[in-house]
Amino acid sequence: MSKLEMLTPDNSAIALIDYQPAMYQGVQSHDRIVTFNNVQILAKAAKLFKIPTVLTTVAKDSFSGPFMPEIIELFPKHDVIDRTSMNSWLNANFRKAVAATGRKKFVIAGLWTEACVMFPTLDMLKEGYEIYIPADACGDLSMEAHNRSMDRAVQAGAIPITSCQYVFELQQDWARSETYEGVMDILRAHSPYGIQVRFSKWALGEHASEGGPKAA
């Protein structure tokens, strides 16, 4: 499959890995709020475009805590795969969930980049998957750790992307009305551009009231 073929709702899947309290605590490579917002961009886009989604945690009950509720609430019927391994690919249930999507293009995001993202990336590349890593939704113990891990993943064949790029690549055309408002909601809630989106709606009178613009 050509890497020049863009990600679409019909050819791709996504795995979100270890967005848990203990893992967030170690993130020093990015502002944690940025990572926190960017993974929600990914998850909300996956839900909006009906992308097959795999969720997994590590040592949920003994150490790391539950997957962040903001994402679990989006996928209430999903089983969250708990593991003992840093490398998700070593877990049979994770491999089964990946295979069950029927997709070969996989977006992988998680905490931390140097282990929970890079390890399954290397193994899945060996298995013939195309891996796309939204780097701004990942995080690590240091910027050096994050950058070197991304370098290694890219040199191995993974493709670096960003969270908003993922949304835009799925939407492609603002005339796609069935997902337009959903994309705007994502931008309003989680991106700096959301300020402009909110203002534009107010200026056009869509949210106007005697007291000024309504809260989004």
Secondary structure by P-SEA (a helix, b strand, c coil): cccccccccccbbbbbccccaaaaaaccccaaaaaaaaaaaaaaaaaaacccccccccccccccccccaaaaaacccbbbbbbccccccccaaaaaaaaaacccbbbbbccccccccaaaaaaaaaabbbbbbcccccccccaaaaaaaaaaaaaabbbbbcaaaaaaaaaccccccccaaaaaaaaaccccaaaaaaaaaaaacccccccccccc
